Amino acid sequence: MGPMFIAANDWPHIAFRLFLALLVGCLIGFNRQQGGRPAGMRTFMLVSMGAALFVMIPLQAEGESPYAATNALSRTIQGVATGVGFLGAGLILQESPRKSATPKVKGLTTAACVWTAAGLGAAIGCGLWQMGLLGGLLTLITLSGVKRLNRAFAFLTSQGKQGTTQDLTTTSDEDDD
């Protein structure tokens, strides 16, 4: 059995993968919940652990041919990515324009985070826990660090344009969701 495959009676490895997926989902969900976003810790924990659980099923059902399990795993990952994509689509809202002529889209970052949490859970479920942890860390850095960078650049830009009446425009990276 390869390092990705797992025996049905290997409870320590099963528990490790599921708990680690829960932890990564919890950390991302905590970040989103602190910002008052529509999806919080429980949602992200369940998405991440659910993805890990789904990919572990074909890994335990290796049977006679690891190639058959790899094929089933590939289809499972595709199904998880598609299904969670629909969940993320439900988080995206488009507000009708009341004050301005342009509609405002909210929830893109949260939807992307839910999709990312599923990918991280799938990686951890496949036994690629280092990839899952590094991906989780990079996700948290992106969620907290990029917003600070945008503010710093906006401040520097506004300092350079002092004396003008030009407003700074907001971008989708400023994340109102």
C-alpha positions in Angstrom: 0.0 0.0 0.0 1.4 3.4 -0.9 1.6 6.3 1.5 -1.6 7.8 0.1 -3.7 4.6 0.6 -5.0 3.8 4.0 -6.4 0.6 5.5 -9.9 0.5 6.8 -8.7 -0.5 10.2 -5.9 2.1 10.5 -7.8 4.3 13.0 -4.9 6.5 14.0 -4.2 7.6 10.4 -7.9 8.0 9.6 -8.3 10.1 12.8 -5.2 12.2 12.0 -6.3 13.1 8.5 -9.9 14.0 9.6 -8.8 16.0 12.6 -6.1 17.9 10.6 -8.7 18.7 8.0 -11.0 20.0 10.7 -8.2 22.1 12.2 -7.3 23.7 8.8 -11.0 24.4 8.1 -11.4 25.8 11.6 -8.5 28.3 11.2 -9.8 29.6 7.9 -13.4 29.7 9.2 -12.3 31.6 12.3 -10.6 34.2 10.1 -13.8 34.7 8.1 -16.1 34.6 11.2 -14.0 37.4 12.8 -14.7 39.6 9.8 -18.5 38.9 10.1 -18.6 37.0 6.8 -21.5 34.8 5.8 -19.7 31.5 6.3 -17.9 30.8 9.6 -16.0 28.1 11.5 -18.6 25.4 11.4 -19.1 25.7 7.6 -15.4 25.7 6.9 -14.7 22.8 9.3 -17.4 20.7 7.7 -16.4 21.5 4.1 -12.7 20.6 4.8 -13.4 17.5 6.8 -16.1 16.4 4.3 -13.7 16.7 1.4 -11.1 14.7 3.4 -13.7 12.0 4.1 -14.9 11.8 0.5 -11.3 11.3 -0.9 -10.5 8.8 1.8 -13.3 6.4 0.6 -11.6 5.4 -2.6 -8.2 5.3 -0.9 -9.5 2.6 1.5 -11.2 0.7 -1.3 -7.9 0.0 -3.1 -8.8 -3.6 -3.6 -6.8 -5.5 -6.3 -5.8 -2.6 -8.4 -4.4 0.7 -7.1 -5.1 2.1 -10.6 -8.8 1.6 -10.1 -8.6 3.5 -6.8 -6.6 6.3 -8.4 -9.3 6.6 -11.1 -12.0 6.7 -8.5 -10.1 9.2 -6.5 -9.7 11.5 -9.5 -13.4 11.4 -10.1 -14.1 12.0 -6.4 -11.9 15.1 -6.3 -13.7 16.4 -9.4 -17.1 15.8 -7.7 -16.0 17.6 -4.5 -14.6 20.6 -6.4 -17.8 20.9 -8.5 -20.2 20.4 -5.5 -18.4 22.8 -3.3 -18.3 25.3 -6.2 -22.1 25.3 -6.1 -22.0 25.9 -2.4 -19.7 28.8 -3.0 -21.9 30.2 -5.7 -24.7 30.4 -3.1 -22.5 32.6 -1.0 -22.1 35.2 -3.8 -24.7 37.9 -3.8 -25.2 40.7 -6.2 -26.8 43.8 -4.8 -29.1 45.8 -7.0 -27.8 49.3 -7.7 -29.6 51.8 -5.6 -27.2 54.6 -5.1 -24.9 54.0 -8.1 -25.3 52.7 -11.6 -23.0 49.7 -11.0 -24.1 46.6 -9.2 -22.0 45.5 -6.2 -20.9 41.8 -5.9 -20.3 40.4 -2.4 -19.1 37.1 -1.2 -16.4 36.3 -3.8 -13.6 35.9 -1.3 -15.7 33.8 1.0 -16.8 31.6 -1.9 -13.1 31.2 -2.9 -12.2 30.3 0.7 -14.9 27.6 0.8 -13.5 26.1 -2.4 -10.0 26.4 -1.1 -11.0 24.7 2.2 -12.3 21.8 0.2 -9.1 21.5 -1.7 -7.1 21.6 1.5 -9.3 18.9 3.0 -8.9 16.8 -0.1 -5.1 17.1 0.1 -5.1 16.2 3.8 -7.5 13.3 3.1 -5.1 12.0 0.5 -2.3 12.0 3.1 -0.6 15.1 1.7 -0.9 16.8 5.1 2.2 19.0 4.5 0.6 20.4 1.4 -2.6 21.0 3.3 -0.9 22.8 6.2 1.2 24.9 3.8 -1.9 25.7 1.7 -3.8 26.6 4.9 -1.0 28.9 6.1 -0.8 30.6 2.7 -4.6 31.0 2.7 -4.5 32.8 6.1 -1.6 35.0 4.9 -3.6 35.9 1.8 -6.7 36.7 3.8 -5.0 38.9 6.4 -1.9 40.1 4.6 -3.2 41.2 1.2 -5.8 43.4 2.7 -3.1 45.2 4.7 -0.9 45.6 1.6 -3.9 47.1 -0.3 -4.4 49.6 2.5 -0.7 50.5 2.6 -0.6 51.0 -1.2 -3.8 53.1 -1.0 -2.2 55.2 1.7 1.0 55.7 -0.3 -1.0 56.5 -3.4 -3.1 59.0 -1.6 0.0 60.7 -0.1 1.4 61.1 -3.6 -1.8 62.6 -4.9 -2.3 65.0 -2.0 -4.1 68.2 -3.0 -6.2 66.6 -5.7 -9.9 65.8 -5.3 -9.5 62.3 -6.9 -11.0 59.5 -4.8 -9.4 56.1 -4.5 -11.5 53.5 -6.2 -12.2 50.2 -4.5 -11.4 46.9 -6.2 -12.6 43.5 -5.7 -9.4 42.7 -3.7 -10.6 45.0 -1.0 -13.2 42.3 -0.2 -16.5 43.6 1.1 -17.8 40.1 1.5 
